[in-house]
Amino acid sequence: MAEDTLQVNMGIPIMVFVNKSDLVMSLDKSRDQSGKIIDFMQQNLRRECLRYGATLLFVSPKYNININLAYEYFMHRLYEFKLKSEAQVHEKNQIFIPSGWDSSGLISELDYVDISDPYEEVFK
């Protein structure tokens, strides 16, 4: 089976929300290696979402990050409204990857760290 295909079909649309995405930027400024840690975490999230065909969305109600986008995507999935927003992968705290958009090629294209260590060993 190719890496870019749906590996686990749950039969329902899955959406993964990362809450408090505003803290990503404060973490990024406060530590030397935090940029690599954030990239490592994002790469693992994207790979898992790719396996399940899930949408990945970083949100923060405190700063109104992607709240309207979450509503727009809900309406798109539930009532087939047109999705006006495009995928966002460049701002670390405003990630939006709709279902079916991502691929292992896109994930590896980005400037991520090597993920040879298991996620459970990096984040205990």
C-alpha positions as MATLAB code, in Angstrom:
seq = 'MAEDTLQVNMGIPIMVFVNKSDLVMSLDKSRDQSGKIIDFMQQNLRRECLRYGATLLFVSPKYNININLAYEYFMHRLYEFKLKSEAQVHEKNQIFIPSGWDSSGLISELDYVDISDPYEEVFK';
ca = [
       0.000    0.000    0.000;
       1.355    3.441   -0.910;
       2.097    5.911    1.889;
      -0.215    8.512    0.369;
      -3.325    6.351    0.513;
      -5.846    6.119    3.280;
      -4.585    3.362    5.570;
      -7.223    3.403    8.310;
     -10.767    4.090    7.120;
     -13.083    4.954   10.012;
     -16.024    5.641    7.676;
     -16.539    9.173    9.054;
     -14.720   12.471    8.506;
     -12.066   13.004   11.180;
     -10.844   16.436   12.233;
      -7.853   16.943   14.539;
      -7.817   20.263   16.378;
      -4.669   21.543   18.074;
      -5.877   23.986   20.720;
      -4.006   26.975   22.140;
      -1.947   27.355   18.995;
      -0.931   30.827   20.193;
       1.448   29.098   22.631;
       3.460   27.728   19.711;
       4.958   31.155   19.068;
       5.834   31.760   22.732;
       7.496   28.338   22.878;
       9.365   29.118   19.684;
      10.854   32.309   21.204;
      11.658   30.902   24.634;
      13.883   27.912   23.758;
      16.832   27.247   21.497;
      15.689   23.867   20.176;
      11.961   24.561   20.335;
      11.692   25.224   16.601;
      12.882   21.696   15.911;
      10.546   20.305   18.580;
       7.568   22.121   17.040;
       8.525   20.858   13.580;
       8.930   17.321   14.926;
       5.500   17.479   16.569;
       3.859   18.935   13.456;
       5.424   16.332   11.192;
       4.148   13.497   13.395;
       0.655   15.022   13.547;
       0.589   15.373    9.769;
       1.718   11.782    9.236;
      -0.989   10.452   11.567;
      -3.663   12.623    9.934;
      -2.511   11.353    6.549;
      -2.983    7.734    7.678;
      -6.578    8.418    8.763;
      -7.478   10.906    6.032;
      -8.049   13.508    8.741;
      -8.114   17.278    8.635;
      -5.532   19.082   10.800;
      -6.412   22.520   12.160;
      -4.549   24.674   14.703;
      -6.938   26.991   16.586;
      -6.737   29.619   19.326;
      -9.919   31.308   20.543;
      -7.821   33.750   22.596;
      -6.415   35.387   19.447;
      -9.192   34.274   17.052;
      -6.809   32.067   15.084;
      -8.673   29.868   12.581;
     -12.002   30.042   14.442;
     -13.880   31.293   11.373;
     -11.973   28.798    9.252;
     -13.117   25.948   11.531;
     -16.740   27.089   11.081;
     -16.273   27.362    7.321;
     -14.791   23.864    7.179;
     -17.623   22.420    9.297;
     -20.148   23.941    6.890;
     -18.171   22.572    3.945;
     -18.129   19.037    5.359;
     -21.675   18.986    6.731;
     -23.614   20.897    4.078;
     -21.219   20.847    1.107;
     -20.745   24.627    1.091;
     -17.857   25.785   -1.044;
     -14.553   25.900    0.843;
     -13.016   29.304    0.120;
      -9.863   28.894    2.215;
      -6.752   27.105    1.043;
      -4.367   24.940    3.012;
      -2.003   26.844    5.310;
       1.313   25.289    6.257;
       3.744   28.197    6.563;
       2.646   29.844    9.820;
       3.398   27.449   12.676;
       0.423   28.607   14.761;
      -2.140   28.726   11.913;
      -1.833   25.305   10.278;
      -4.817   24.156    8.202;
      -4.564   20.956    6.204;
      -7.887   19.784    4.761;
      -8.616   16.112    4.309;
      -7.068   14.767    1.127;
      -4.671   17.687    0.612;
      -1.538   16.390    2.326;
       0.878   13.720    1.111;
       4.100   12.188    2.347;
       5.900   14.067   -0.424;
       4.609   17.408    0.844;
       5.560   16.519    4.391;
       9.102   15.536    3.396;
       9.505   18.651    1.200;
       9.263   20.937    4.180;
      12.271   21.843    6.284;
      11.691   19.357    9.108;
      14.079   17.539   11.353;
      14.854   13.854   11.055;
      12.241   11.818   12.880;
      14.226    8.647   13.404;
      13.408    8.702   17.150;
       9.951    7.507   18.173;
       7.550   10.267   19.237;
       7.170    8.701   22.705;
      10.913    9.074   23.360;
      11.032   12.744   22.385;
       7.828   13.687   24.277;
       7.649   11.709   27.500;
];
